Amino acid sequence: MQEALLVRFARTGEADHFCSALAEVLSASRWLAERIMLDISGRQLAVTLTGVAMPPEETVFVLKRLYPHLSETVAELTRADALLKDLDPIDCADRIETWRRADNYTYRQHTTATTASLSVSGADDLMAGLSTTRTDELSAGGASPDRRRAAIVGDDHARQVLRARQR
């Protein structure tokens, strides 16, 4: 379902919606998705889409739509095809996990710093309930329990699809 949304948003040129869908696919912050999309070479997005086991033909389509310069043909291959040719799906999945860990750490650090500064300013009573809830969410991976379960299922599904394609 999310893969279809990514293709649809790329087809219609809705980069903002594409970014939101990408963040959801990665179970990461929107900041990480924006950072991936800001790489105008298209390499980070190619790594990301390969790592989440999107079929190569759809990955090429998305790359060409979001980065028109990747449609150019060089040595009988489009630049998008050339980008994908050298990518290993396992390495891409590992790189995504590294990005997600860093994103989770950064997001947690930012939230903790914000909560600490509010506590210092005398908002202890107001923030007590909110910070406890937020801390519990962060210690559980930065998402609500329902979202965490969905992310785990999505990750397992992506890994199963990737293994099946490699056979």
Beta strands, then each sheet from edge to edge (+ up, - down):
strand 1: 73-74
strand 2: 77-78
sheet 1: 1+ 2-
end
